[in-house]
Amino acid sequence: MRTDGVVVTGLGATTPLGGDVASSWAALIAGRSGIRGIEAAWAADSPVRIAGQLAVEPTEALDRVQARRLDRCEQVALIAAREAWFDAGAPQVEPERLAVVIGTGTGGALTMLEQDDVLEARGARRVSPHTVPMLMANGPAAWVSLELGARAGAHTPVSACASGAEAIAYGLDLIRLGRADVVVAGGAEACLHPLPLAGFAQARAHSLRNDEPGAASRPFDVARDGFVIGEGAAVVVLERADFAAARTARAHAVLAGAGVTADAHHITAGHPEGQVRAMRGALAAAYTSVGITAGDVGVVSAHATSTQKGDLVEAQSVAEAVGLHPAVTATKSATGHMFGAAGAFGAVAAILAIREGVVPATRNLDALDPEVKLDVVRGAPRRIRVDAALANAFGFGGHNAALVFARAA
């Protein structure tokens, strides 16, 4: 293990594929889908009746009293953080040297919408006294910091679908700036509700393949018709490498570099220039850190949401910034789009591709869009040695985040 730099020592997740990292990864490699029909009564009148819903309900993993005081977004963040923390061996670190960074796109929006219904129907006195701490966007980071006693900071990037990846980039900065030795970082999202589904449907961003849920999310496929909303969380534990080495911790990978940019172009449409700058920034940092170049990148964990324009912009950007040689995988084909958690889970997939030497296949890729020149893995997982991987996350508002991971020799 390198004695300088930053390493990943813990992984945690709860997703539409599984209630932890192992089950989510096994399902991803097996080519299973976590997207299914929404059974809630309100879905019958919704234009969208499918979603990437959690494989394991959070209430099965949390104390009943605690669960009632947490928004669903906070619940999944806490579950993923606990897994990552114990996977890292519960590091013995001074509280003032431990930080938390959990990003989210919407935070406690479910609580906001549900309690507004209570207010309208039953009056102010029936609104829950826990409403404010449940709806605040910093709630997931706050609860994780309380759980772990983290006093070096509890931070919340809110940058739409780039939030989880940006949180990991921020964690890297905290360690490199000397403000923390250990950072718990990732993203969380849980907002399956008729309002956002209706909004995305009206914007023509969401797939309407209600009769075939498992085939709805089709990144890079010529017949793609939009993303599928998902819920979940993914968290990693980052450590200063010499701190991890001193306690003989296992490292899943090295976090070699990160790039964060803004397009300043359009509120919803991504731009290749900003994406390219993010990837090149991450690669430049990785070269300075561990000597990684674009030619060393064997895998790209793509943002690839399954929208017509978005997938093409990313394909163009990856080709320009990295090249056509990496194997490309798109996890949203199996999980749906977990918004604030998506970039963090994409990072976990990149790390596991390095550690396990296998690249998950992209589901539903029956006919690659002829404008996509990338080597997108399809049909079956590809077993290759991966020395470096890049994970992308882009969000409404022009947010771009790219992470480069390297093998932790």
C-alpha positions in Angstrom: 0.0 0.0 0.0 1.2 3.5 -0.8 2.1 5.5 2.3 1.0 8.8 0.7 -2.2 9.8 -1.0 -5.7 8.7 -0.2 -7.1 5.2 -0.1 -10.6 3.7 0.0 -10.9 1.3 3.0 -14.7 0.9 3.3 -17.7 0.4 1.0 -21.4 0.6 1.8 -24.6 0.6 -0.2 -28.3 -0.1 -0.3 -29.8 -0.1 -3.8 -32.6 -1.5 -5.9 -30.3 -4.5 -6.5 -29.5 -5.4 -2.8 -29.4 -4.2 0.7 -25.6 -4.1 0.9 -22.5 -3.9 -1.4 -22.1 -7.7 -1.8 -25.7 -8.4 -2.9 -25.8 -5.3 -5.1 -22.6 -6.2 -6.9 -23.6 -9.9 -7.3 -26.9 -8.8 -8.9 -25.1 -6.3 -11.1 -22.7 -9.0 -12.3 -25.5 -11.4 -12.8 -27.3 -9.0 -15.1 -30.4 -8.6 -12.9 -32.6 -5.6 -12.8 -33.8 -3.7 -9.7 -36.5 -1.8 -11.7 -40.0 -2.9 -11.1 -43.6 -1.7 -11.1 -44.7 0.7 -8.3 -47.4 -0.9 -6.3 -48.5 2.2 -4.3 -52.1 3.2 -5.0 -51.2 6.6 -6.4 -49.2 5.0 -9.2 -52.3 3.9 -11.0 -52.9 7.5 -12.1 -49.3 8.4 -12.7 -47.8 8.6 -16.2 -44.8 6.7 -14.7 -45.5 3.5 -12.9 -42.0 2.0 -12.7 -38.9 2.8 -10.5 -35.7 1.4 -9.1 -37.1 0.6 -5.7 -34.9 -0.5 -2.7 -34.4 -4.3 -2.6 -34.5 -4.2 1.2 -36.7 -1.8 3.2 -34.6 0.5 5.5 -36.9 -0.4 8.4 -35.5 -3.9 8.3 -32.1 -2.6 9.2 -32.9 0.3 11.6 -34.4 0.5 15.0 -38.1 1.2 14.8 -38.1 4.3 16.9 -35.0 5.7 15.1 -36.5 5.0 11.7 -39.7 7.0 12.5 -37.5 10.1 13.1 -35.6 9.8 9.9 -36.7 10.7 6.3 -36.1 7.8 3.9 -33.1 9.6 2.5 -31.6 9.8 5.9 -32.4 6.1 6.5 -30.5 4.9 3.5 -27.6 7.2 4.1 -27.2 5.8 7.6 -27.4 2.2 6.5 -24.8 2.6 3.8 -22.5 4.6 6.1 -22.7 1.9 8.8 -21.7 -0.8 6.3 -18.8 1.2 4.9 -17.6 2.1 8.4 -17.5 -1.5 9.6 -16.1 -2.7 6.2 -13.2 -0.3 6.9 -12.7 -1.9 10.4 -14.3 1.0 12.3 -11.1 3.1 12.3 -9.9 4.4 15.6 -9.5 8.1 14.8 -9.8 11.3 16.8 -13.2 12.8 16.3 -11.7 16.1 15.3 -9.9 14.3 12.5 -13.0 12.5 11.2 -15.3 14.2 8.6 -18.6 13.3 6.8 -19.6 14.4 3.3 -23.0 13.0 2.1 -24.5 14.5 -1.0 -28.1 14.5 -2.1 -30.2 15.9 -4.9 -33.5 16.4 -3.0 -32.8 15.6 0.6 -35.9 15.1 2.7 -38.3 15.9 -0.1 -40.6 13.0 0.8 -41.1 14.5 4.3 -41.7 17.9 2.9 -44.4 16.6 0.5 -46.0 14.3 3.1 -46.1 16.8 5.8 -47.6 19.4 3.5 -50.4 16.9 2.8 -50.9 16.6 6.6 -51.0 20.4 7.0 -53.6 20.8 4.3 -55.8 18.0 5.4 -55.5 18.0 9.2 -54.0 21.4 10.2 -50.8 22.7 11.7 -51.1 20.9 15.0 -50.9 17.5 13.3 -47.6 18.3 11.6 -44.8 16.1 13.0 -42.4 17.8 15.4 -39.6 16.0 13.6 -40.4 17.6 10.2 -37.5 20.1 10.0 -34.7 17.7 10.8 -36.3 15.2 8.5 -36.6 17.4 5.5 -33.3 19.4 5.7 -30.9 18.4 2.9 -28.0 18.2 5.4 -29.9 15.6 7.4 -28.1 12.6 6.0 -24.7 14.0 6.7 -25.8 15.2 10.1 -27.1 11.8 11.2 -24.0 10.0 10.0 -21.8 12.5 11.8 -23.8 12.0 15.0 -23.6 8.2 14.6 -19.8 8.2 14.2 -19.0 11.2 16.4 -17.4 13.0 13.4 -16.3 16.6 14.4 -14.0 17.6 11.5 -17.1 18.7 9.6 -20.4 17.4 8.2 -20.9 18.6 4.7 -23.6 18.3 2.0 -23.0 18.9 -1.7 -26.3 19.5 -3.4 -25.4 19.3 -7.1 -28.2 17.2 -8.5 -27.0 13.9 -10.0 -23.4 14.8 -9.4 -23.9 15.1 -5.6 -22.5 11.7 -4.5 -19.4 11.9 -6.7 -18.8 15.5 -5.7 -19.0 14.4 -2.1 -16.2 11.9 -2.6 -14.1 14.6 -4.4 -14.7 16.9 -1.5 -13.6 14.2 0.9 -10.4 13.8 -1.1 -9.8 17.5 -0.7 -10.4 17.5 3.0 -7.7 14.8 3.5 -5.2 16.4 1.1 -5.7 19.8 2.8 -4.9 18.3 6.1 -8.3 18.9 7.6 -9.1 15.2 8.2 -7.4 11.8 8.3 -10.6 9.8 7.6 -13.7 10.9 5.6 -17.0 9.1 5.2 -18.3 10.2 1.8 -21.1 9.4 -0.6 -24.6 10.1 -1.6 -28.2 9.3 -0.7 -31.6 9.7 -2.4 -35.2 8.5 -1.8 -37.9 10.5 -3.5 -40.4 8.1 -5.1 -43.5 10.3 -5.2 -46.0 11.3 -7.8 -44.8 14.9 -8.1 -41.2 14.3 -9.3 -42.4 11.5 -11.5 -45.0 13.7 -13.1 -42.4 16.5 -13.5 -39.9 14.2 -15.2 -42.6 12.7 -17.4 -43.8 16.2 -18.5 -40.2 17.1 -19.3 -39.9 13.9 -21.4 -36.9 12.8 -19.4 -38.4 9.6 -17.9 -38.9 6.4 -19.7 -42.6 5.4 -20.2 -42.0 1.7 -20.7 -44.4 0.9 -17.9 -45.2 -2.5 -19.2 -41.6 -3.7 -19.3 -39.7 -2.3 -16.2 -36.6 -4.4 -16.6 -36.1 -3.2 -20.2 -36.8 0.5 -19.5 -33.4 1.8 -18.7 -31.3 1.5 -21.9 -28.0 3.5 -21.7 -26.4 4.0 -25.2 -29.1 1.9 -26.9 -30.6 3.3 -30.0 -34.1 2.8 -28.6 -33.6 4.5 -25.2 -36.4 6.8 -24.2 -35.3 8.3 -20.9 -34.1 7.4 -17.4 -35.9 5.5 -14.7 -36.0 7.1 -11.2 -34.3 5.1 -8.5 -33.6 5.3 -4.7 -30.6 4.2 -2.6 -27.3 5.2 -1.1 -23.7 4.5 -1.5 -20.8 5.5 0.8 -17.1 5.0 0.9 -14.5 5.5 3.7 -11.5 7.5 2.6 -8.3 7.5 4.6 -4.9 9.2 4.4 -2.9 6.3 3.1 -0.2 6.4 5.9 -3.0 6.5 8.5 -4.5 3.4 7.0 -1.1 1.7 6.6 -0.3 2.3 10.3 -3.4 0.3 11.3 -2.8 -2.3 8.6 -6.1 -1.6 7.0 -7.1 -3.2 3.7 -7.4 -0.8 0.8 -9.9 -1.5 -1.9 -8.4 1.1 -4.2 -6.5 4.4 -4.3 -8.6 7.6 -4.9 -6.0 9.1 -7.3 -7.8 12.2 -8.5 -11.0 14.1 -8.9 -12.2 16.8 -11.2 -15.3 19.1 -10.5 -16.5 21.6 -13.1 -19.6 23.6 -14.1 -20.9 24.0 -17.7 -22.5 27.4 -17.3 -24.4 26.4 -20.4 -28.0 25.2 -19.7 -30.1 24.3 -16.7 -30.7 20.7 -17.8 -28.6 20.0 -20.9 -25.0 18.9 -20.4 -22.1 20.2 -22.4 -19.1 18.2 -23.5 -16.6 21.0 -22.7 -17.5 20.9 -19.0 -17.5 17.1 -18.9 -14.1 16.9 -20.7 -12.6 19.4 -18.3 -13.8 17.4 -15.3 -12.3 14.2 -16.6 -9.0 15.8 -17.6 -8.8 17.5 -14.3 -9.3 14.1 -12.5 -6.7 12.5 -14.8 -4.2 15.4 -14.2 -4.6 15.0 -10.5 -4.2 11.2 -10.8 -1.0 11.7 -12.8 0.5 13.9 -10.1 -0.6 11.5 -7.4 0.3 8.1 -8.8 1.4 8.5 -12.4 -1.9 7.5 -14.0 -2.6 8.7 -17.5 -5.6 8.4 -19.8 -4.0 5.4 -21.4 -3.9 3.5 -18.1 -7.7 3.8 -17.6 -9.2 0.4 -18.3 -12.8 1.1 -17.2 -15.2 4.0 -17.3 -18.2 3.8 -15.0 -20.4 6.1 -17.1 -23.1 8.5 -15.9 -25.2 7.3 -18.9 -28.8 7.9 -17.7 -30.5 6.6 -20.9 -31.6 9.9 -22.3 -31.2 10.6 -26.0 -29.0 13.7 -25.8 -27.3 13.0 -22.5 -25.8 9.7 -23.5 -24.4 11.1 -26.7 -22.8 14.1 -25.0 -21.1 11.8 -22.5 -19.9 9.4 -25.2 -18.4 12.3 -27.1 -16.8 13.6 -23.9 -15.3 10.3 -22.8 -13.9 9.7 -26.3 -12.2 13.1 -26.2 -10.9 13.1 -22.7 -10.0 9.4 -22.2 -10.1 7.7 -25.6 -11.9 4.7 -27.1 -9.9 2.0 -25.4 -11.6 1.7 -22.0 -14.4 -0.8 -21.3 -17.5 1.2 -20.5 -20.2 0.1 -18.1 -23.5 1.9 -17.2 -24.9 0.8 -13.9 -28.2 2.7 -14.2 -29.4 0.1 -16.7 -29.8 -2.1 -13.6 -30.5 0.3 -10.7 -32.3 3.2 -12.4 -31.1 6.7 -11.7 -30.5 7.2 -8.0 -29.8 10.9 -8.5 -27.7 12.1 -5.5 -26.5 8.5 -4.8 -25.8 7.7 -8.5 -22.3 9.0 -8.7 -21.3 7.4 -5.4 -22.6 4.0 -6.6 -20.9 4.5 -9.9 -17.7 5.0 -7.9 -18.3 1.8 -5.9 -18.7 -0.1 -9.2 -15.5 1.4 -10.5 -13.6 0.4 -7.4 -15.0 -3.2 -7.5 -14.1 -3.5 -11.2 -10.5 -2.8 -10.2 -10.6 -5.1 -7.1 -12.4 -8.0 -8.7 -11.1 -7.7 -12.3 -14.6 -7.8 -13.8 -16.6 -5.2 -15.6 -20.4 -5.4 -15.3 -22.4 -5.6 -18.6 -24.8 -2.8 -19.5 -28.3 -4.2 -19.5 -30.7 -3.7 -22.4 -28.1 -2.7 -24.9 -29.6 -4.5 -27.9 -28.4 -2.1 -30.5 -25.6 0.4 -29.8 -26.4 3.9 -31.0 -24.2 4.3 -34.1 -23.1 7.7 -32.8 -21.6 6.0 -29.7 -18.0 4.9 -30.6 -17.2 3.6 -27.1 -16.5 0.0 -26.1 -19.6 -0.5 -24.0 -19.6 -3.9 -22.3 -22.8 -5.8 -23.1 -24.2 -9.3 -23.0 -22.0 -10.7 -20.3 -19.5 -9.2 -17.8 -15.9 -8.8 -19.1 -13.1 -10.2 -17.0 -10.0 -8.1 -17.4 -7.2 -6.7 -15.2 -8.1 -3.2 -14.4 -5.3 -0.9 -13.0 -7.3 2.3 -13.2 -10.9 3.3 -13.6 -12.8 6.6 -14.1 -16.3 7.3 -12.7 -18.4 10.0 -14.1 -21.4 11.9 -12.6 -23.2 14.8 -14.2 -26.2 16.8 -13.0 -28.9 19.3 -13.9 -27.5 22.8 -13.5 -24.3 21.9 -15.4 -22.6 20.1 -12.5 -19.8 17.7 -13.5 -17.7 15.4 -11.3 -15.1 12.8 -12.4 -13.2 10.4 -10.1 -10.1 8.3 -10.9 -9.3 5.2 -8.9 -6.2 3.1 -9.1 -5.2 -0.4 -7.9 -4.0 -0.4 -4.3 -0.9 -2.6 -4.8 
